[in-house]
Amino acid sequence: MASIDKRPGGGYRARWREFPGGPQKTRHFHRKKDAERFLDVIRGDLARGNYIDPDGGRILFKDYAEEWRSAQVHRRGTAVATESYLRLHAYPRLGNRPIGQIRRSEIQAWVKDRSEVLAPGSVELVYRWVATIFKAAVGDRLIASTPCVRIALPKRPPREIRPLPVEAIDALAAAMPPRYRALIVFAAGTGVRQGECFGVTVDRIDFLRKQVRIDQQVTHAVGGVPEFGPLKTQASYRTIPLPQVVTDALAAHLAEFGEGPERLVFTNARGGPLRRSPFNEAWHKAAEVAGLPAGTTFHDLRHFYASLLIAHGCSVKAVQSRLGHQSAVETLDTYSHLWPDSDDETRDAVDLVLGRSEAG
C-alpha cells in the first residue's frame, strides 16, 4: 500500500493508502532517503493503529465543524442552537484556522474573550460543542490530540432559588389572557417544563385517575400544525398526579376553548400551537402587571411546584421523579436549601448517644 517513484522533473513522490481500495495519498520529497523515512513512519503508524492523516490538520475548523454538525442526530431545537452558537461565537475567531494548527492557548484566549459577552453557562455550552468537534477530529484521525485540555471556564455565580409566593402565582394567572390562565395553574401545579406544557394533548390527561402523562413536547409548528419531539432526557418521561385545582382548571379550560390541532390542550389566540416567543410576550406583560420580580420566567413555576412538594414533606426521590430530573444530585444541587434545617435533630442525636456515655 506504499511506494516511491522518481518524478520526471526531479525529486521523489511517496504514495500510500490508509486502507486497501482507499484514496491514494502523496507527499513529495527532494531526496529518496527522506521519502523512505516518511513512509517508514506511515507504515508503522498504520500497523499500530496510530495513523494520522498528514493533510488532515489542514482542513479549516469551520469546514470540519459543519461536516460534523450535519451528521449529528439532534432535536430541531438543539440543531438550531448549535448552528447559531457556532456561527456567532466560534467561527469568527476559529472558523478560518486549520484545525491542526489551533493551540490550547488559543482556545483559552477564545474562552476568555467570549466570557466578556456571554453568561458563564453560555460560554460553557459553546465551549463543549467546540471541544466535542475537536474530539471528533481526533476520532477521525485528522489530528493527533485535542487542544481542549485544562481549559479554565468562567464560574457560574451561586444562585439560590427563591420560589414565588402563592399570592404571586394567583396575581400572575389573573393578569394573563383568559386562554392562558389554566396553563399557569397547570404549570404551577405539576412543575412541567414550558415545551412539555405546550405538548400536552387531551389523551395524555386521565381525569378519572387524576394524572397526566408527559412524553412529548412541541418543537416546531408549520401552518398551524404542531411538530412533536422527544423530551430532554429519559427521566423526563413521567406520569404526574393532578391536584383537584388543576383538574378543575383543565376541565373548565377545555369546556371554554376546546381542543387544538392534534388534540392540544393549550393553544394560542387563533387556536393553533403555542410558540415560545409570542407566549413569552404575553408572559412578560402579565408578570409586570402582577408585580413579579424582574427576570421571572416560566421556569419559576417549576421552582414553585418543587418548593410545595418539599414544604409538605416529600422526599428527594419523590421531587426528582415529579420534576423528571436525571438524578437526585441534580435535585439537591437546585433545591437542597429548601429542605427543613436538621440542626436540632443533629444536636438531639449527639446528646442522646454521648449523654448516655457520660452518664455511664
C-alpha positions in Angstrom: 0.0 0.0 0.0 3.1 2.3 -0.1 5.7 3.0 -2.8 8.1 5.6 -4.0 8.6 6.8 -7.6 11.1 9.3 -9.1 9.4 12.3 -10.7 10.4 13.4 -14.2 11.1 16.9 -13.1 13.3 15.7 -10.2 12.5 14.6 -6.6 10.6 11.7 -5.3 6.9 11.0 -4.6 5.8 8.9 -1.7 2.5 7.2 -2.3 0.3 5.3 0.2 -3.3 4.3 1.1 -4.8 4.3 4.5 -6.6 1.0 3.7 -6.9 -1.3 0.6 -9.0 0.4 -2.0 -8.9 3.8 -0.2 -7.9 7.0 -1.9 -4.2 7.4 -2.7 -2.3 10.0 -0.8 1.0 11.5 -1.8 3.9 13.6 -0.4 6.8 14.9 -2.4 10.5 15.0 -1.3 13.8 16.2 -2.8 15.7 13.1 -1.6 14.7 9.4 -1.8 16.0 8.8 1.7 13.6 11.4 3.1 10.7 9.7 1.3 11.7 6.3 2.7 11.9 7.6 6.2 8.5 9.2 5.8 6.9 6.0 4.5 8.5 4.0 7.3 6.7 6.2 9.8 3.4 5.9 7.9 3.7 2.1 7.7 4.5 1.9 11.5 1.5 4.1 12.4 -0.8 2.2 10.2 0.3 -1.1 11.7 -0.1 0.2 15.3 -3.4 1.9 14.6 -1.8 5.3 15.3 -2.1 6.7 11.8 -2.9 10.4 11.5 -3.7 11.8 8.1 -0.7 14.2 7.4 -3.1 16.5 5.5 -6.0 16.2 7.9 -5.0 19.1 10.0 -5.1 21.4 7.1 -8.9 21.4 6.9 -10.4 24.6 8.3 -12.2 24.3 11.6 -15.4 25.7 10.2 -15.4 23.2 7.3 -15.0 20.2 9.6 -17.4 21.6 12.2 -20.1 22.0 9.5 -19.5 18.4 8.3 -19.7 17.2 11.9 -22.9 19.2 12.6 -24.7 17.9 9.5 -24.1 14.3 10.7 -25.5 14.8 14.2 -28.8 13.3 15.3 -30.1 16.4 17.1 -33.5 17.6 18.0 -34.6 20.6 16.0 -34.1 23.0 18.9 -30.6 21.6 19.7 -29.6 21.7 16.0 -30.7 25.4 15.7 -28.9 26.3 18.9 -25.7 24.5 17.9 -25.7 26.2 14.4 -26.3 29.6 16.0 -23.7 29.4 18.7 -21.0 28.1 16.4 -21.7 30.7 13.8 -21.9 33.6 16.2 -19.2 32.7 18.7 -16.8 30.1 17.4 -16.4 30.7 13.7 -15.5 34.4 13.8 -12.2 33.5 15.7 -11.6 29.8 15.0 -13.5 29.1 11.7 -10.8 30.0 9.2 -8.0 28.4 11.1 -6.6 25.0 10.0 -7.9 22.6 12.7 -4.5 21.1 13.2 -2.9 24.5 14.0 -5.2 25.6 16.8 -3.3 25.5 20.1 -4.6 25.1 23.6 -3.6 28.7 24.5 -5.7 30.0 21.6 -8.7 28.1 22.9 -8.2 29.6 26.4 -7.9 33.1 24.9 -11.1 32.5 22.9 -12.9 31.3 26.1 -11.8 34.5 27.9 -13.0 36.7 25.0 -16.4 35.0 25.0 -16.7 35.4 28.7 -16.8 39.2 28.1 -20.1 38.9 26.1 -21.8 35.7 27.3 -23.1 34.4 30.6 -20.9 31.6 32.1 -23.5 29.0 31.2 -23.5 30.0 27.6 -19.7 30.1 27.4 -19.6 26.6 28.8 -22.2 25.4 26.3 -20.4 26.7 23.2 -17.1 25.5 24.5 -18.5 22.0 25.0 -19.6 22.0 21.4 -16.1 23.2 20.2 -14.4 20.6 22.4 -16.7 17.9 21.0 -15.8 18.9 17.5 -12.1 18.6 18.2 -12.6 15.2 19.9 -14.4 14.0 16.7 -11.5 15.2 14.6 -9.2 13.1 16.8 -11.5 10.1 16.3 -11.4 10.7 12.6 -7.6 10.7 12.8 -7.3 14.2 11.4 -5.3 15.5 14.4 -3.3 13.6 17.0 -4.8 15.3 20.0 -7.3 18.0 21.0 -6.3 21.5 22.2 -9.3 21.5 24.6 -7.4 20.3 27.7 -7.1 22.1 31.0 -9.2 25.0 29.8 -10.4 27.3 32.6 -14.1 28.2 32.2 -15.8 31.1 33.9 -17.5 30.1 37.1 -21.2 30.4 37.5 -22.2 32.7 40.4 -24.0 30.8 43.1 -27.8 31.2 42.7 -30.2 30.3 45.5 -33.7 29.6 44.2 -36.3 31.8 45.9 -39.8 30.4 45.0 -42.6 32.7 44.2 -45.3 33.0 46.9 -48.8 31.7 46.3 -50.1 35.3 46.0 -47.7 35.9 43.1 -49.0 32.9 41.2 -52.6 34.0 41.7 -51.8 37.5 40.6 -50.0 36.2 37.5 -52.8 33.9 36.5 -55.3 36.8 36.9 -53.1 39.1 34.7 -52.7 36.6 31.9 -55.2 36.5 29.0 -58.1 34.1 29.9 -56.9 31.5 27.4 -53.6 31.1 29.3 -54.8 31.1 32.9 -55.3 27.3 33.1 -51.7 26.9 31.7 -50.3 28.9 34.6 -52.3 26.8 37.1 -51.2 23.6 35.3 -47.5 24.5 35.3 -47.5 25.7 38.9 -49.4 22.5 40.0 -47.3 20.0 38.1 -43.8 21.5 37.6 -43.9 20.7 33.9 -41.4 22.5 31.6 -42.7 25.0 29.1 -42.2 22.9 26.0 -43.8 19.9 27.8 -46.8 22.1 28.7 -47.2 23.2 25.1 -47.1 19.5 24.0 -49.8 18.2 26.4 -52.7 16.7 24.5 -56.2 15.6 25.8 -55.4 11.9 25.5 -52.4 12.4 27.9 -54.8 13.5 30.7 -56.6 10.9 32.8 -59.3 12.8 34.6 -60.6 9.7 36.3 -57.2 8.8 37.9 -56.2 12.5 38.1 -52.8 12.2 36.4 -51.1 13.4 33.3 -48.5 11.6 31.1 -45.6 13.7 30.0 -44.0 12.0 27.0 -43.7 14.7 24.2 -43.2 18.4 23.6 -43.9 20.8 20.8 -40.7 21.5 19.0 -42.0 23.3 15.9 -45.2 24.4 14.2 -45.8 24.9 10.5 -49.1 26.2 9.1 -50.8 25.7 12.4 -49.8 22.0 12.6 -47.6 21.1 15.7 -44.5 19.0 15.4 -43.8 16.9 18.4 -40.4 15.9 19.6 -38.7 13.8 22.3 -38.2 15.1 25.8 -35.0 16.5 27.3 -33.8 13.2 28.9 -35.1 9.7 29.5 -36.0 10.7 33.1 -38.3 13.4 31.7 -40.8 10.8 30.6 -43.1 10.6 33.7 -46.6 10.5 35.0 -47.6 13.2 37.4 -50.6 13.2 39.8 -53.0 16.1 39.2 -54.3 18.0 42.2 -58.0 18.8 42.1 -57.4 22.5 41.5 -55.5 21.6 38.3 -58.1 19.1 37.1 -60.8 21.7 37.6 -58.9 24.3 35.7 -58.2 22.0 32.8 -61.8 20.9 32.6 -63.0 24.5 32.6 -60.4 25.5 30.0 -61.3 22.7 27.6 -65.0 23.5 28.0 -64.4 27.1 27.1 -61.7 26.9 24.4 -61.9 23.3 23.2 -59.1 21.2 21.7 -56.5 22.4 19.3 -54.8 20.7 16.4 -53.7 17.1 17.3 -55.9 17.5 20.4 -53.6 20.1 22.0 -54.9 21.3 25.4 -53.2 24.7 25.3 -53.4 26.9 22.2 -52.8 30.4 21.0 -55.4 33.1 20.3 -56.1 31.6 16.8 -56.5 28.1 18.3 -53.1 26.9 16.9 -50.0 25.5 18.6 -48.2 27.7 21.2 -44.8 29.1 20.3 -42.3 30.4 22.9 -41.7 33.9 21.6 -45.4 35.0 21.3 -46.4 33.4 24.5 -43.4 34.9 26.4 -44.5 38.4 25.3 -47.9 37.8 27.0 -46.0 36.3 30.0 -43.8 39.4 30.4 -46.7 41.8 30.2 -48.7 39.8 32.8 -45.6 39.5 35.1 -45.2 43.2 35.1 -48.9 43.8 35.8 -48.7 41.2 38.6 -45.7 42.9 40.1 -43.4 39.9 39.8 -39.6 40.4 40.3 -37.7 41.4 37.2 -36.4 38.3 35.4 -39.2 36.0 36.5 -39.6 33.3 33.8 -41.9 30.4 33.2 -39.3 28.1 34.8 -40.1 29.8 38.1 -43.5 28.0 38.1 -41.4 24.7 38.2 -39.5 26.0 41.2 -42.8 26.9 42.9 -44.0 23.4 42.4 -40.8 21.9 43.8 -41.0 24.1 46.8 -44.5 23.0 47.6 -43.5 19.3 47.5 -40.6 20.0 49.8 -42.6 22.1 52.2 -45.1 19.2 52.5 -42.5 16.6 53.4 -41.8 14.9 50.0 -38.5 13.1 49.8 -35.7 14.0 47.5 -36.5 10.9 45.4 -40.2 12.0 45.0 -39.3 15.5 44.0 -36.7 14.1 41.5 -39.4 11.8 40.0 -42.0 14.5 39.7 -39.6 17.0 38.1 -38.1 14.5 35.7 -34.5 15.1 36.9 -31.9 12.5 35.8 -30.5 12.1 39.4 -31.1 13.1 43.0 -27.9 15.0 42.8 -29.5 17.4 40.3 -32.5 17.9 42.6 -30.3 18.5 45.7 -28.0 20.9 43.8 -31.0 23.0 42.9 -33.3 22.8 46.0 -31.3 21.5 49.0 -31.6 24.9 50.7 -35.4 24.5 50.7 -35.5 21.3 52.8 -36.1 21.9 56.6 -32.9 22.5 58.6 -31.9 19.5 60.6 -29.7 21.3 63.2 -32.0 20.4 66.1 -32.2 16.8 65.1 -28.5 16.6 64.9 -27.9 18.0 68.3 -30.6 15.7 69.8 -29.0 12.7 68.2 -25.5 13.5 69.6 -26.8 14.4 73.0 -28.7 11.1 73.1 -25.6 9.0 72.4 -22.9 11.0 74.2 -25.1 11.9 77.1 -25.7 8.2 77.8 -21.9 7.6 77.6 -21.0 10.3 80.0 -23.8 9.3 82.4 -22.4 5.7 82.4 
